[in-house]
Every structure is written in structure tokens, then in C-alpha cells.
Amino acid sequence: MSWFKRLRNNFRGNTISQRISEEIEFHLEERVDELIEQGMSAEEARALATRQFGNRTLHKETTREMDLLGWVEALGKNIRYGFRMLARDRGFTTVAVLTLALGIGINTSIFSLISNRLLKPLPYKDVDRLVMVRETRLDVPEDRTAAVSNFVAWRDRNRVFEHIGTSNDATLSTMEEEPQRLIGLRVQYGYLEALGAKPILGRLISLEDCKLGNGEVVVLSHQLWQRRYAGDRHVVGKVIPAGMRNFTIIGVLSPDFVPFSFDSLQPEVEFWIPYEFTNTHMRSHARYLWVTARLKDGISLEHAQAEMTRIASQLAKENPEKNRGWGVTLVPITEAATGDVRKGLLTLQGAVGFVLLLACANVAGLLLARLSSRQHEIAMRTALGAGRGRLIFQFLTESVMLSVLSAPLALLIAYSGIRVLALYGPGDNFRNLAIDHRVLAFTALISILTGLVFGLIPAMQGSRRNLAAMLTDSGRATTAGSSRQRLRSVLVVSTIAIALVLLTGTGLMLNTFIRLVGVDPGFDTKNLLTFQLLLPTGEYFKDEGTRNGIAVVRPSPRLPLVFEQLLERLSKLPGVQSAAISATPPLSGWRHQTAFTLDASPKTGPDTQARGRLPYRQRGLFRHPQGPTLAGSPFRFARLLQRSLGRNRKSIHGTKILA
Amino acid sequence: MRRQKNDILQGTLDLLVLKALHSQGPMHGYGLTTHIHEQSLDLLRIEEGSLYPALHRMEQDGWVRSEWRVTEKGRKARFYFITPSGQEQLLREQESWKRLTKGVALVLREA
């Protein structure tokens, strides 16, 4: 029966249960009359008629279930009754609530991660119009970043983007009262515009600013403006000296702007400077630009994709050496931002989902066990006319009450979980986790669902009773026997199965982790500290153009000397045994190492490049006294590197020379 | 299980009730039970407990409507009327009943 009809029933003149009562009363009276006519006494007739009619309450209940008010009334009664039952059995209630709170709490905290990373929209206007533009190898379906010259061609030729821009890392080492390192981005005109950045003072970076030689201007984040200049309204025109360059402030962005660069939001970025493309950049075959674009109004993603594919094939014809075999792929920015984490997060949610199932199975087991002590009560209610539906309704009300009662505690657990993640989680990913409206809704929903899931089996079981057997036999509970026994076995088996799945999964992950951590790097990592030294271009490095398609940045001749001095002074620090410098610290991740495969490309040969670029790479590293394993096998680290680089055999030479 | 027995009877019960209301005009619940009992030469006895929920449901479905009236004995009783859509339902149910009995009869004869 539809809810509408049930609802409508409530507005009829007299309620259905009342009407049914009167009808049944009339029926009985007529029957009594008839029986009296047949010669019975009034009392006998009444008794017989009533007996023949059967369980009046049950019939009334059956009819009343058609009445919404009947349901609401019943729900209220169930809740009151449920509270009495839960209060009577405090031990059970406590254990069940704690178990459920743990399960729901863990799920809630993981969901807050999902909510934050996958569901929270990126903070841009019309975010569905934003795309990342990537170059793709046609033979291997793998998205890459873009070559500088191709980016410029895209910008000049396309008719589908309102703005297209790109960004890359930048740091400024300022030398005012004390040296300070600021983190920012080099951006081409179009990048800030595409993301919809608005200046509250001054202007954004123009195309003119990006021309070679014009680049000494800077746009500040609201935060940096507040910190360094205390919100000075006349900051535009002031100069930030950084190394050998002086950057003139041209604008300040609004406080709500967070840049998206690479494949995530970059809240720590505090300034933007023009990205000047040199001829070296333009000639380079290297593909390293992260390109962001906003589609024009009325242009669909498919249309834009078609246009960009056309441009890509033009570029392949014009410059086959650089572009043959390369296409362009547009990826919606939301997808680009969630692509990698999505799988991991969903796996995690699946795993904690199992934990919740485990909690459900446990509580269902407890409920089943409790059924035997409630047999009398169930029998009594059945005798008094409670239908099966009504009994199931009662049990489900109680189980949902249990899980809803555990929800506040679950939120508390989730909150602690989030705090722990924020404190110990890697990177910035977990900083701004919060229990927002989505998370609250999720908790409410899974609480209710959980209650229904673990309550259903005991409810079905509890309501399926043989009345006569129970009333005569209630104390001993022999009839409950086999089917309930079987059900409990099923629960126990599934509990163990779920626990096994979880244990195996956890075990595998831990094993992977331990193996990763336990990889012998070839040297003693104890008491080994590393830090990063960022030197401004201009003072220590000179852009040298391209050689064989590879951008070469030549260090200034005095750089080795600077390093020697630095190492000497570091070694003399109290508590320091020895110090070393390398371009990339060992085991730091392999990003920079991709350069080796380039160096060792068959055409160029490994020698010249490596010598030209890497004279300072590993100074002192292998002289480290804590590296005895290294002494016997100086190429251990190189071999590790080689293994991680994989297929390209030539790269061995590159790394050997390095080592 | 009591409930299931009713479910099997339900289709038949609807048919009997609709037919009775169709041929006899408005009747109350008790009148229906006695009418069907007599009409079937005491072969059929409607379980009172399932009659009222069934009547109520048929009213929800729009096959019958009902109102309070006073009987000859001066008692207040709920009288049921068949509606046009109830008439249609009756035709449908009669048809399917005939097919069912015919089919069952054929099968039984063969055995």
C-alpha cells in the first residue's frame, strides 16, 4: 500500500482502527443474535462467537498497518519499549554501542578524507570548464606534461580556450634583514586568468611581462602581503630584492585564491612571477610544463579535444623530430586532481567497510544470543496479537536505536581519527580535514543502514516462532534449536571470513611496507640527516642553451668552491661527523633521476653530458664513514638506481659515471 | 503460518465478495459471510478475521465503497457497495477463475 494512501487514511473522519473495532463489534453482535435464535444462552453465544472470530487484536493490527498514523504510533511505542529493553540490559547495550561506534567512527573518518579529496569541488568558478592540457604518446597511453614550444603553439593557434596558461616551481631567496625562502610559481600569462584569480591591488601578470627580460615583476598572495607588508595599501611598486634580481610588486591577489598546479592545490604558494621562455626553452624536446586552460563558453570538451588533436597533428608535421607520435589529451581538472588518490581512497573505504561489517556481524551475534532470553516476551506479545510484521518492526527499531545511539560516539572517534591523520599523515593532504555537513549526513545514513543490516537477521529469526511450543516449552528453549544454531554458525563463519580478508589485506600491505623500509640502501641510514639547498639562478647558474635537445644549466665556476667551503664548515659543527652534497639525496624519490635516461640516450652518449652537468653531484657522499657496505661495493647504489630506471640499459653508464 | 493461508484465499475472497455485492446490492460484513455461507450450501465459510482487512483493502483499491447505515434491527453497520471499477475487477476475476477451474478440471480428468 502506498504511503500516500496511508497518509490519506489519517484524514478520514474516524480512524480505521476505530472503524474496524465498530465493525467487528457489529459482526459479533449479529452472530450472537443468530446463535441465541438457535437456542444458546447469551453467555454461551458470546463466547462461541468470540472464539470463532479468532484473535481480534491481530485482525485489528493487520488492518491498522494500512494506516500511517498506526505506523507512527507504533514507532513511538517501539522506541519507548526499546529504551526500556536497552536500559534493562546495560552490559549488552554498552558492548553493542561501543562495537558499532568503532566501526562507524572509522568509516566516518575515512569518509571525511574522501569528502575532502574527492567530493569537495575545487575552489574555482565554473570548475567544469577547466581542463589540464597534456601531451600523450600515441603508442603508449600515458599522459605527460607539455613541451614549451608546443604550449606556445597551442596558445597561438587554438580557438577553443578562453585562457590557456602554465606554471612551474619557483623560489625566491630574499636577502633583506634575514635570508628567507619563499615558495611560489613561475606562470605564463593566461594561467591566473584561467583559474579566475582576481587582484585586490594592482594587476595580474601580462603577456608582455613574460617576454624575455621583462620578468622582474611579482604578484603577491594575500597571505604574503599581510605577513611581509602588514597589508600595506601602497605595496604596489615596492621591490623585493632576491639574489641578483629585483622583483617589483605589481599586484596582490584576493585571499580566497588557491592556485592549482601540477596535479593538486598548492596552498603554500605565496607569489607568482612571469615564466620567461628562452630560446633554449623553446628548442627543448623536454616535456615538463603543466598546462591549465579554461574552455570558451559554448565549447564542449569534445569539440576542444578535436581542435587540439588537429593542432597536434599539424605540429607533428612541422617538427617531426620533436612531435611525431605525440598527441594532446584534455583532462577535466577535477579528474586530474583526483585521479591518483581516488583508487587508494576507495580501497581504504572498502577496507573499513569490512570493519563495519565485522562490527555488524558481532552485534548480530549478540542480538541472536539475547533472543533466547526474550522468548517469553515474544511469546506473550504474539499471544496478545502482535503480528510478525509488528515484531520485526520492534526488533529493527531497537537495532537502529543501538546504532543511532552509537553515532555521537562514532563522531568523536572520527574526530580523533582526523586529528591523528592531520598530525601524523604525510604531507599537507590531511591538514584541512573536517567533519562537514556531508560527513554528518554520511554518519547518519550509515548508522541507520547499519542498524537495519545487523538487525534484520535477528529480527526475522526472533519473529519466527512457534507459539504453542514456546509457551509450553519456553524455559528450556529446545525448539529454537537447529535453525538458530545454524544462523549463529553462519554469523561466526562470516565473522572469521571477514576478519581473515582484513588480516590478509593488512598483512600484505604491511609486508610491502616493511620490505620497502627494509630495502638495504647500501649505507647506514642511522643518524643521517638531509636538507635541501636552493640556490638562485643567475648567481650560481648560467643558462647555456640546449645541447642535443637537452637544456643545459652550467654552474658558475666558483660553485664547487662554494660547496667545498660549505662542507668544511658543516663538518666542523659540533655533533657532525661528516657532511656530503649531492644533487638528489639517496632514496628521495626518483624524479630528478629521469635526467639520466635522457643523458644516456643512444645518440648523445653518456660521457659529455654527465661531466658537463654533474661535477658537484656526489661530492663526499661515498666518503661517508658510516658507509662500510658501500666500501666493498661502490656501485650498489648505482645498481639500485639502474633497477628502478628499468629498461634502458644505457642508463647504467650514466649512473656509473655519476657514482 | 496463518498469514500465508490468507494470501492464497485472498483472490478468491475478493471474487466472492464482489460477486455477492454485485448480485445482492449493498451489504454489511456479517451479511456477506452469511450470504456466501448459504449461497455455497454451507460449503464455504469465510474466516471473519480476514474479511475486514480484505474489505478495507478493496476499498483502498477503489473496488468498493462503504458508508454507515442502520439495519432493520436498528443497529449501526457499515454497508459496502460495488463501484464501476469493482465491476470490471469482478469480470476479470470471474474470467481468470473460470480458466483456472477449467484448467484444473482438465488436468484432474486426465489423471
Boltz contact constraints between the chains, C-beta under 6 A:
constraints:
  - contact:
      token1: [A, 5]
      token2: [B, 60]
      max_distance: 6.0
  - contact:
      token1: [A, 20]
      token2: [B, 52]
      max_distance: 6.0
  - contact:
      token1: [A, 23]
      token2: [B, 29]
      max_distance: 6.0
  - contact:
      token1: [A, 23]
      token2: [B, 52]
      max_distance: 6.0
  - contact:
      token1: [A, 23]
      token2: [B, 78]
      max_distance: 6.0
  - contact:
      token1: [A, 26]
      token2: [B, 77]
      max_distance: 6.0
  - contact:
      token1: [A, 27]
      token2: [B, 29]
      max_distance: 6.0
  - contact:
      token1: [A, 27]
      token2: [B, 30]
      max_distance: 6.0
  - contact:
      token1: [A, 30]
      token2: [B, 30]
      max_distance: 6.0
  - contact:
      token1: [A, 53]
      token2: [B, 48]
      max_distance: 6.0
  - contact:
      token1: [A, 54]
      token2: [B, 49]
      max_distance: 6.0
  - contact:
      token1: [A, 59]
      token2: [B, 49]
      max_distance: 6.0
  - contact:
      token1: [A, 62]
      token2: [B, 53]
      max_distance: 6.0
  - contact:
      token1: [A, 63]
      token2: [B, 53]
      max_distance: 6.0
  - contact:
      token1: [A, 63]
      token2: [B, 56]
      max_distance: 6.0
